[in-house]
Structures are given as C-alpha cells and as structure tokens.
Amino acid sequence: MKRRQFLGQLAAAAAAASAGTFSTGRVLGANDRVHVGLIGCGSRGRWVAQKMREVSNVEFVAACDVY
C-alpha cells in the first residue's frame, strides 16, 4: 500500500467514524474516541493531522517519520 493510499484511507475512516456520532445526538464516552497514530507522515501527514483536529472525537497518540 502506498503512503498516499494509506493517508486517504485513514482520512476516510476517521470521517466515517465521526459521521455516525454526529447524527446520533448522544454524549460521547471514553470508548467513542478514535486514537490515531500517523506513520510516515511527512508534509502530507501534517495536513491530515490538521484536518483530523477538526473532528471532536479524534485524539492523536503518536507520529513517526524518518527524514
């Protein structure tokens, strides 16, 4: 899997996971948070991280890249 494909699927999965919580109207619990770690993030990963911060139930727990 290429890095672009991975990041695209990560963004799509996070958006899909958050879409259901907005429509239910219930209070989020500890198990409803999505913990995200970026691997091979680079500059495109920075963009993904900024977009994911806009989603209320996403928490970044790790980032890794080799330069």
PyMOL Python script that loads the backbone (N, CA, C, O; Angstrom):
from pymol import cmd

cmd.read_pdbstr("""\
ATOM      1  N   MET A   1       0.847  -1.170   0.000  1.00  0.00           N
ATOM      2  CA  MET A   1       0.000   0.000   0.000  1.00  0.00           C
ATOM      3  C   MET A   1       0.897   1.239   0.000  1.00  0.00           C
ATOM      4  O   MET A   1       1.833   1.336   0.793  1.00  0.00           O
ATOM      5  N   LYS A   2       0.608   2.164  -0.878  1.00  0.00           N
ATOM      6  CA  LYS A   2       1.388   3.392  -0.952  1.00  0.00           C
ATOM      7  C   LYS A   2       0.950   4.367   0.134  1.00  0.00           C
ATOM      8  O   LYS A   2      -0.164   4.282   0.651  1.00  0.00           O
ATOM      9  N   ARG A   3       1.835   5.285   0.467  1.00  0.00           N
ATOM     10  CA  ARG A   3       1.569   6.233   1.550  1.00  0.00           C
ATOM     11  C   ARG A   3       0.343   7.091   1.246  1.00  0.00           C
ATOM     12  O   ARG A   3      -0.454   7.363   2.144  1.00  0.00           O
ATOM     13  N   ARG A   4       0.184   7.513   0.017  1.00  0.00           N
ATOM     14  CA  ARG A   4      -0.986   8.322  -0.338  1.00  0.00           C
ATOM     15  C   ARG A   4      -2.276   7.545  -0.136  1.00  0.00           C
ATOM     16  O   ARG A   4      -3.264   8.083   0.363  1.00  0.00           O
ATOM     17  N   GLN A   5      -2.262   6.276  -0.526  1.00  0.00           N
ATOM     18  CA  GLN A   5      -3.442   5.440  -0.334  1.00  0.00           C
ATOM     19  C   GLN A   5      -3.743   5.281   1.150  1.00  0.00           C
ATOM     20  O   GLN A   5      -4.897   5.371   1.568  1.00  0.00           O
ATOM     21  N   PHE A   6      -2.700   5.044   1.946  1.00  0.00           N
ATOM     22  CA  PHE A   6      -2.879   4.872   3.386  1.00  0.00           C
ATOM     23  C   PHE A   6      -3.483   6.120   4.015  1.00  0.00           C
ATOM     24  O   PHE A   6      -4.440   6.030   4.785  1.00  0.00           O
ATOM     25  N   LEU A   7      -2.924   7.289   3.685  1.00  0.00           N
ATOM     26  CA  LEU A   7      -3.430   8.530   4.269  1.00  0.00           C
ATOM     27  C   LEU A   7      -4.849   8.820   3.807  1.00  0.00           C
ATOM     28  O   LEU A   7      -5.664   9.316   4.585  1.00  0.00           O
ATOM     29  N   GLY A   8      -5.149   8.522   2.568  1.00  0.00           N
ATOM     30  CA  GLY A   8      -6.505   8.715   2.072  1.00  0.00           C
ATOM     31  C   GLY A   8      -7.497   7.817   2.782  1.00  0.00           C
ATOM     32  O   GLY A   8      -8.592   8.253   3.139  1.00  0.00           O
ATOM     33  N   GLN A   9      -7.118   6.561   2.989  1.00  0.00           N
ATOM     34  CA  GLN A   9      -7.993   5.638   3.691  1.00  0.00           C
ATOM     35  C   GLN A   9      -8.122   6.007   5.157  1.00  0.00           C
ATOM     36  O   GLN A   9      -9.189   5.836   5.747  1.00  0.00           O
ATOM     37  N   LEU A  10      -7.043   6.514   5.757  1.00  0.00           N
ATOM     38  CA  LEU A  10      -7.093   6.965   7.144  1.00  0.00           C
ATOM     39  C   LEU A  10      -8.070   8.121   7.294  1.00  0.00           C
ATOM     40  O   LEU A  10      -8.890   8.125   8.212  1.00  0.00           O
ATOM     41  N   ALA A  11      -7.991   9.094   6.406  1.00  0.00           N
ATOM     42  CA  ALA A  11      -8.898  10.236   6.463  1.00  0.00           C
ATOM     43  C   ALA A  11     -10.342   9.798   6.242  1.00  0.00           C
ATOM     44  O   ALA A  11     -11.249  10.283   6.919  1.00  0.00           O
ATOM     45  N   ALA A  12     -10.557   8.890   5.303  1.00  0.00           N
ATOM     46  CA  ALA A  12     -11.906   8.400   5.034  1.00  0.00           C
ATOM     47  C   ALA A  12     -12.459   7.622   6.220  1.00  0.00           C
ATOM     48  O   ALA A  12     -13.633   7.765   6.561  1.00  0.00           O
ATOM     49  N   ALA A  13     -11.626   6.801   6.851  1.00  0.00           N
ATOM     50  CA  ALA A  13     -12.077   6.024   8.003  1.00  0.00           C
ATOM     51  C   ALA A  13     -12.410   6.930   9.181  1.00  0.00           C
ATOM     52  O   ALA A  13     -13.410   6.716   9.865  1.00  0.00           O
ATOM     53  N   ALA A  14     -11.585   7.933   9.419  1.00  0.00           N
ATOM     54  CA  ALA A  14     -11.854   8.853  10.520  1.00  0.00           C
ATOM     55  C   ALA A  14     -13.119   9.659  10.256  1.00  0.00           C
ATOM     56  O   ALA A  14     -13.904   9.900  11.172  1.00  0.00           O
ATOM     57  N   ALA A  15     -13.318  10.075   9.017  1.00  0.00           N
ATOM     58  CA  ALA A  15     -14.531  10.814   8.678  1.00  0.00           C
ATOM     59  C   ALA A  15     -15.765   9.929   8.837  1.00  0.00           C
ATOM     60  O   ALA A  15     -16.796  10.379   9.336  1.00  0.00           O
ATOM     61  N   ALA A  16     -15.657   8.676   8.414  1.00  0.00           N
ATOM     62  CA  ALA A  16     -16.784   7.753   8.553  1.00  0.00           C
ATOM     63  C   ALA A  16     -17.078   7.458  10.021  1.00  0.00           C
ATOM     64  O   ALA A  16     -18.240   7.367  10.417  1.00  0.00           O
ATOM     65  N   ALA A  17     -16.034   7.308  10.823  1.00  0.00           N
ATOM     66  CA  ALA A  17     -16.227   7.026  12.247  1.00  0.00           C
ATOM     67  C   ALA A  17     -16.873   8.204  12.954  1.00  0.00           C
ATOM     68  O   ALA A  17     -17.684   8.013  13.861  1.00  0.00           O
ATOM     69  N   SER A  18     -16.530   9.403  12.558  1.00  0.00           N
ATOM     70  CA  SER A  18     -17.091  10.578  13.223  1.00  0.00           C
ATOM     71  C   SER A  18     -18.478  10.924  12.702  1.00  0.00           C
ATOM     72  O   SER A  18     -19.260  11.546  13.422  1.00  0.00           O
ATOM     73  N   ALA A  19     -18.801  10.547  11.490  1.00  0.00           N
ATOM     74  CA  ALA A  19     -20.098  10.895  10.910  1.00  0.00           C
ATOM     75  C   ALA A  19     -21.245  10.264  11.688  1.00  0.00           C
ATOM     76  O   ALA A  19     -22.282  10.901  11.873  1.00  0.00           O
ATOM     77  N   GLY A  20     -21.085   9.046  12.141  1.00  0.00           N
ATOM     78  CA  GLY A  20     -22.138   8.381  12.899  1.00  0.00           C
ATOM     79  C   GLY A  20     -22.387   9.019  14.246  1.00  0.00           C
ATOM     80  O   GLY A  20     -23.527   9.038  14.709  1.00  0.00           O
ATOM     81  N   THR A  21     -21.366   9.540  14.888  1.00  0.00           N
ATOM     82  CA  THR A  21     -21.540  10.134  16.211  1.00  0.00           C
ATOM     83  C   THR A  21     -22.246  11.473  16.139  1.00  0.00           C
ATOM     84  O   THR A  21     -22.931  11.848  17.090  1.00  0.00           O
ATOM     85  N   PHE A  22     -22.105  12.209  15.041  1.00  0.00           N
ATOM     86  CA  PHE A  22     -22.780  13.494  14.928  1.00  0.00           C
ATOM     87  C   PHE A  22     -24.282  13.313  14.749  1.00  0.00           C
ATOM     88  O   PHE A  22     -25.060  14.135  15.234  1.00  0.00           O
ATOM     89  N   SER A  23     -24.696  12.276  14.078  1.00  0.00           N
ATOM     90  CA  SER A  23     -26.108  12.100  13.786  1.00  0.00           C
ATOM     91  C   SER A  23     -26.891  11.474  14.934  1.00  0.00           C
ATOM     92  O   SER A  23     -28.116  11.592  14.962  1.00  0.00           O
ATOM     93  N   THR A  24     -26.235  10.817  15.877  1.00  0.00           N
ATOM     94  CA  THR A  24     -26.969  10.140  16.940  1.00  0.00           C
ATOM     95  C   THR A  24     -27.412  11.077  18.042  1.00  0.00           C
ATOM     96  O   THR A  24     -28.415  10.803  18.701  1.00  0.00           O
ATOM     97  N   GLY A  25     -26.698  12.184  18.272  1.00  0.00           N
ATOM     98  CA  GLY A  25     -27.086  13.131  19.300  1.00  0.00           C
ATOM     99  C   GLY A  25     -26.851  12.642  20.713  1.00  0.00           C
ATOM    100  O   GLY A  25     -27.484  13.152  21.637  1.00  0.00           O
ATOM    101  N   ARG A  26     -25.983  11.690  20.922  1.00  0.00           N
ATOM    102  CA  ARG A  26     -25.710  11.185  22.267  1.00  0.00           C
ATOM    103  C   ARG A  26     -24.377  11.707  22.761  1.00  0.00           C
ATOM    104  O   ARG A  26     -23.579  12.225  21.980  1.00  0.00           O
ATOM    105  N   VAL A  27     -24.137  11.574  24.039  1.00  0.00           N
ATOM    106  CA  VAL A  27     -22.888  12.031  24.642  1.00  0.00           C
ATOM    107  C   VAL A  27     -21.798  11.010  24.360  1.00  0.00           C
ATOM    108  O   VAL A  27     -22.017   9.806  24.490  1.00  0.00           O
ATOM    109  N   LEU A  28     -20.626  11.493  23.974  1.00  0.00           N
ATOM    110  CA  LEU A  28     -19.515  10.600  23.685  1.00  0.00           C
ATOM    111  C   LEU A  28     -18.887  10.094  24.970  1.00  0.00           C
ATOM    112  O   LEU A  28     -18.673  10.865  25.906  1.00  0.00           O
ATOM    113  N   GLY A  29     -18.594   8.819  25.019  1.00  0.00           N
ATOM    114  CA  GLY A  29     -17.906   8.233  26.158  1.00  0.00           C
ATOM    115  C   GLY A  29     -16.459   7.946  25.809  1.00  0.00           C
ATOM    116  O   GLY A  29     -16.011   8.219  24.696  1.00  0.00           O
ATOM    117  N   ALA A  30     -15.737   7.398  26.762  1.00  0.00           N
ATOM    118  CA  ALA A  30     -14.314   7.116  26.555  1.00  0.00           C
ATOM    119  C   ALA A  30     -14.093   6.146  25.395  1.00  0.00           C
ATOM    120  O   ALA A  30     -13.103   6.271  24.674  1.00  0.00           O
ATOM    121  N   ASN A  31     -14.982   5.200  25.205  1.00  0.00           N
ATOM    122  CA  ASN A  31     -14.807   4.207  24.145  1.00  0.00           C
ATOM    123  C   ASN A  31     -15.190   4.737  22.767  1.00  0.00           C
ATOM    124  O   ASN A  31     -14.967   4.060  21.763  1.00  0.00           O
ATOM    125  N   ASP A  32     -15.763   5.933  22.705  1.00  0.00           N
ATOM    126  CA  ASP A  32     -16.163   6.503  21.427  1.00  0.00           C
ATOM    127  C   ASP A  32     -15.062   7.330  20.779  1.00  0.00           C
ATOM    128  O   ASP A  32     -15.231   7.797  19.652  1.00  0.00           O
ATOM    129  N   ARG A  33     -13.947   7.520  21.460  1.00  0.00           N
ATOM    130  CA  ARG A  33     -12.845   8.296  20.894  1.00  0.00           C
ATOM    131  C   ARG A  33     -12.033   7.430  19.929  1.00  0.00           C
ATOM    132  O   ARG A  33     -11.844   6.233  20.148  1.00  0.00           O
ATOM    133  N   VAL A  34     -11.567   8.058  18.877  1.00  0.00           N
ATOM    134  CA  VAL A  34     -10.708   7.378  17.918  1.00  0.00           C
ATOM    135  C   VAL A  34      -9.284   7.841  18.180  1.00  0.00           C
ATOM    136  O   VAL A  34      -8.997   9.035  18.099  1.00  0.00           O
ATOM    137  N   HIS A  35      -8.395   6.915  18.492  1.00  0.00           N
ATOM    138  CA  HIS A  35      -6.985   7.231  18.725  1.00  0.00           C
ATOM    139  C   HIS A  35      -6.235   6.978  17.424  1.00  0.00           C
ATOM    140  O   HIS A  35      -6.324   5.896  16.844  1.00  0.00           O
ATOM    141  N   VAL A  36      -5.498   7.985  16.973  1.00  0.00           N
ATOM    142  CA  VAL A  36      -4.842   7.925  15.670  1.00  0.00           C
ATOM    143  C   VAL A  36      -3.337   8.067  15.839  1.00  0.00           C
ATOM    144  O   VAL A  36      -2.867   8.917  16.595  1.00  0.00           O
ATOM    145  N   GLY A  37      -2.591   7.239  15.139  1.00  0.00           N
ATOM    146  CA  GLY A  37      -1.143   7.371  15.041  1.00  0.00           C
ATOM    147  C   GLY A  37      -0.766   7.462  13.571  1.00  0.00           C
ATOM    148  O   GLY A  37      -1.215   6.653  12.759  1.00  0.00           O
ATOM    149  N   LEU A  38       0.049   8.434  13.233  1.00  0.00           N
ATOM    150  CA  LEU A  38       0.480   8.609  11.847  1.00  0.00           C
ATOM    151  C   LEU A  38       1.858   8.001  11.662  1.00  0.00           C
ATOM    152  O   LEU A  38       2.774   8.286  12.434  1.00  0.00           O
ATOM    153  N   ILE A  39       2.008   7.174  10.652  1.00  0.00           N
ATOM    154  CA  ILE A  39       3.295   6.561  10.330  1.00  0.00           C
ATOM    155  C   ILE A  39       3.699   7.041   8.941  1.00  0.00           C
ATOM    156  O   ILE A  39       2.920   6.957   7.992  1.00  0.00           O
ATOM    157  N   GLY A  40       4.922   7.543   8.835  1.00  0.00           N
ATOM    158  CA  GLY A  40       5.381   8.083   7.560  1.00  0.00           C
ATOM    159  C   GLY A  40       4.621   9.342   7.181  1.00  0.00           C
ATOM    160  O   GLY A  40       4.225   9.517   6.028  1.00  0.00           O
ATOM    161  N   CYS A  41       4.420  10.214   8.153  1.00  0.00           N
ATOM    162  CA  CYS A  41       3.517  11.353   7.964  1.00  0.00           C
ATOM    163  C   CYS A  41       4.038  12.428   7.018  1.00  0.00           C
ATOM    164  O   CYS A  41       3.306  12.811   6.105  1.00  0.00           O
ATOM    165  N   GLY A  42       5.244  12.930   7.177  1.00  0.00           N
ATOM    166  CA  GLY A  42       5.774  13.958   6.285  1.00  0.00           C
ATOM    167  C   GLY A  42       4.880  15.178   6.198  1.00  0.00           C
ATOM    168  O   GLY A  42       4.099  15.442   7.112  1.00  0.00           O
ATOM    169  N   SER A  43       4.985  15.921   5.114  1.00  0.00           N
ATOM    170  CA  SER A  43       4.189  17.147   4.971  1.00  0.00           C
ATOM    171  C   SER A  43       2.714  16.843   4.721  1.00  0.00           C
ATOM    172  O   SER A  43       1.852  17.585   5.191  1.00  0.00           O
ATOM    173  N   ARG A  44       2.411  15.791   4.008  1.00  0.00           N
ATOM    174  CA  ARG A  44       1.009  15.428   3.773  1.00  0.00           C
ATOM    175  C   ARG A  44       0.351  14.971   5.073  1.00  0.00           C
ATOM    176  O   ARG A  44      -0.836  15.217   5.289  1.00  0.00           O
ATOM    177  N   GLY A  45       1.105  14.319   5.923  1.00  0.00           N
ATOM    178  CA  GLY A  45       0.583  13.913   7.223  1.00  0.00           C
ATOM    179  C   GLY A  45       0.238  15.100   8.096  1.00  0.00           C
ATOM    180  O   GLY A  45      -0.709  15.045   8.879  1.00  0.00           O
ATOM    181  N   ARG A  46       0.997  16.171   7.968  1.00  0.00           N
ATOM    182  CA  ARG A  46       0.690  17.398   8.711  1.00  0.00           C
ATOM    183  C   ARG A  46      -0.677  17.927   8.293  1.00  0.00           C
ATOM    184  O   ARG A  46      -1.449  18.380   9.137  1.00  0.00           O
ATOM    185  N   TRP A  47      -0.982  17.874   6.997  1.00  0.00           N
ATOM    186  CA  TRP A  47      -2.289  18.307   6.511  1.00  0.00           C
ATOM    187  C   TRP A  47      -3.396  17.407   7.065  1.00  0.00           C
ATOM    188  O   TRP A  47      -4.439  17.892   7.502  1.00  0.00           O
ATOM    189  N   VAL A  48      -3.159  16.099   7.044  1.00  0.00           N
ATOM    190  CA  VAL A  48      -4.140  15.155   7.582  1.00  0.00           C
ATOM    191  C   VAL A  48      -4.362  15.425   9.067  1.00  0.00           C
ATOM    192  O   VAL A  48      -5.501  15.405   9.535  1.00  0.00           O
ATOM    193  N   ALA A  49      -3.284  15.677   9.814  1.00  0.00           N
ATOM    194  CA  ALA A  49      -3.403  15.959  11.245  1.00  0.00           C
ATOM    195  C   ALA A  49      -4.228  17.219  11.488  1.00  0.00           C
ATOM    196  O   ALA A  49      -5.051  17.249  12.403  1.00  0.00           O
ATOM    197  N   GLN A  50      -4.021  18.243  10.692  1.00  0.00           N
ATOM    198  CA  GLN A  50      -4.799  19.469  10.860  1.00  0.00           C
ATOM    199  C   GLN A  50      -6.278  19.221  10.600  1.00  0.00           C
ATOM    200  O   GLN A  50      -7.128  19.737  11.325  1.00  0.00           O
ATOM    201  N   LYS A  51      -6.589  18.451   9.591  1.00  0.00           N
ATOM    202  CA  LYS A  51      -7.990  18.152   9.282  1.00  0.00           C
ATOM    203  C   LYS A  51      -8.624  17.267  10.358  1.00  0.00           C
ATOM    204  O   LYS A  51      -9.794  17.442  10.697  1.00  0.00           O
ATOM    205  N   MET A  52      -7.860  16.326  10.889  1.00  0.00           N
ATOM    206  CA  MET A  52      -8.402  15.436  11.911  1.00  0.00           C
ATOM    207  C   MET A  52      -8.636  16.162  13.234  1.00  0.00           C
ATOM    208  O   MET A  52      -9.492  15.752  14.018  1.00  0.00           O
ATOM    209  N   ARG A  53      -7.889  17.229  13.490  1.00  0.00           N
ATOM    210  CA  ARG A  53      -8.113  18.017  14.710  1.00  0.00           C
ATOM    211  C   ARG A  53      -9.475  18.698  14.692  1.00  0.00           C
ATOM    212  O   ARG A  53      -9.999  19.062  15.745  1.00  0.00           O
ATOM    213  N   GLU A  54     -10.045  18.871  13.520  1.00  0.00           N
ATOM    214  CA  GLU A  54     -11.370  19.474  13.402  1.00  0.00           C
ATOM    215  C   GLU A  54     -12.468  18.509  13.833  1.00  0.00           C
ATOM    216  O   GLU A  54     -13.595  18.933  14.087  1.00  0.00           O
ATOM    217  N   VAL A  55     -12.157  17.222  13.918  1.00  0.00           N
ATOM    218  CA  VAL A  55     -13.119  16.210  14.349  1.00  0.00           C
ATOM    219  C   VAL A  55     -13.004  16.076  15.861  1.00  0.00           C
ATOM    220  O   VAL A  55     -11.918  15.830  16.386  1.00  0.00           O
ATOM    221  N   SER A  56     -14.116  16.236  16.558  1.00  0.00           N
ATOM    222  CA  SER A  56     -14.069  16.354  18.016  1.00  0.00           C
ATOM    223  C   SER A  56     -13.649  15.080  18.740  1.00  0.00           C
ATOM    224  O   SER A  56     -13.066  15.177  19.820  1.00  0.00           O
ATOM    225  N   ASN A  57     -13.909  13.912  18.210  1.00  0.00           N
ATOM    226  CA  ASN A  57     -13.624  12.687  18.959  1.00  0.00           C
ATOM    227  C   ASN A  57     -12.366  11.961  18.484  1.00  0.00           C
ATOM    228  O   ASN A  57     -12.238  10.755  18.695  1.00  0.00           O
ATOM    229  N   VAL A  58     -11.435  12.675  17.846  1.00  0.00           N
ATOM    230  CA  VAL A  58     -10.180  12.089  17.388  1.00  0.00           C
ATOM    231  C   VAL A  58      -9.048  12.606  18.252  1.00  0.00           C
ATOM    232  O   VAL A  58      -8.928  13.812  18.470  1.00  0.00           O
ATOM    233  N   GLU A  59      -8.212  11.694  18.749  1.00  0.00           N
ATOM    234  CA  GLU A  59      -7.062  12.062  19.569  1.00  0.00           C
ATOM    235  C   GLU A  59      -5.803  11.458  18.950  1.00  0.00           C
ATOM    236  O   GLU A  59      -5.741  10.254  18.701  1.00  0.00           O
ATOM    237  N   PHE A  60      -4.806  12.299  18.706  1.00  0.00           N
ATOM    238  CA  PHE A  60      -3.537  11.814  18.178  1.00  0.00           C
ATOM    239  C   PHE A  60      -2.699  11.274  19.326  1.00  0.00           C
ATOM    240  O   PHE A  60      -2.510  11.947  20.340  1.00  0.00           O
ATOM    241  N   VAL A  61      -2.201  10.062  19.161  1.00  0.00           N
ATOM    242  CA  VAL A  61      -1.393   9.451  20.218  1.00  0.00           C
ATOM    243  C   VAL A  61       0.056   9.250  19.796  1.00  0.00           C
ATOM    244  O   VAL A  61       0.920   9.073  20.656  1.00  0.00           O
ATOM    245  N   ALA A  62       0.351   9.274  18.486  1.00  0.00           N
ATOM    246  CA  ALA A  62       1.731   9.058  18.046  1.00  0.00           C
ATOM    247  C   ALA A  62       1.910   9.534  16.612  1.00  0.00           C
ATOM    248  O   ALA A  62       0.964   9.582  15.825  1.00  0.00           O
ATOM    249  N   ALA A  63       3.156   9.884  16.297  1.00  0.00           N
ATOM    250  CA  ALA A  63       3.534  10.219  14.927  1.00  0.00           C
ATOM    251  C   ALA A  63       4.964   9.743  14.709  1.00  0.00           C
ATOM    252  O   ALA A  63       5.810   9.870  15.593  1.00  0.00           O
ATOM    253  N   CYS A  64       5.228   9.193  13.524  1.00  0.00           N
ATOM    254  CA  CYS A  64       6.556   8.661  13.237  1.00  0.00           C
ATOM    255  C   CYS A  64       6.897   8.948  11.781  1.00  0.00           C
ATOM    256  O   CYS A  64       6.088   8.726  10.880  1.00  0.00           O
ATOM    257  N   ASP A  65       8.116   9.448  11.571  1.00  0.00           N
ATOM    258  CA  ASP A  65       8.590   9.666  10.213  1.00  0.00           C
ATOM    259  C   ASP A  65      10.110   9.628  10.224  1.00  0.00           C
ATOM    260  O   ASP A  65      10.736   9.990  11.220  1.00  0.00           O
ATOM    261  N   VAL A  66      10.698   9.196   9.135  1.00  0.00           N
ATOM    262  CA  VAL A  66      12.148   9.139   9.007  1.00  0.00           C
ATOM    263  C   VAL A  66      12.543  10.108   7.903  1.00  0.00           C
ATOM    264  O   VAL A  66      12.087   9.989   6.766  1.00  0.00           O
ATOM    265  N   TYR A  67      13.379  11.051   8.241  1.00  0.00           N
ATOM    266  CA  TYR A  67      13.873  12.016   7.248  1.00  0.00           C
ATOM    267  C   TYR A  67      15.320  11.771   6.982  1.00  0.00           C
ATOM    268  O   TYR A  67      15.928  12.475   6.175  1.00  0.00           O
TER     269      TYR A  67
END
""", "prot")
cmd.dss("prot")
cmd.show_as("cartoon", "prot")
cmd.util.cbc("prot")
cmd.orient("prot")
